[in-house]
Amino acid sequence: MKLAEALILRADSKKRIQQLKARLTRSATVQEGEQPPEDPQTLIAEIDTTIAQLLELI
């Protein structure tokens, strides 16, 4: 893998983590009795996977 590719993938991973974090925050802060827009456990799993990919790049 070339350095430029790795840097692009790293930037994409960081952006994806931030987006997932925002989605997780929205899903975690809902009114009592309402359903979250997305399953928080699924989002956490996606964040963990993305972080693992980022760590491989670093």
Number of C-alpha atoms within 10 A of each C-alpha: 6 6 8 9 10 14 13 11 15 18 13 14 20 15 12 16 20 13 13 18 16 12 16 21 13 14 17 15 9 12 8 7 6 7 11 15 12 13 13 17 11 11 18 14 11 16 20 13 13 18 16 13 14 18 11 9 13 9
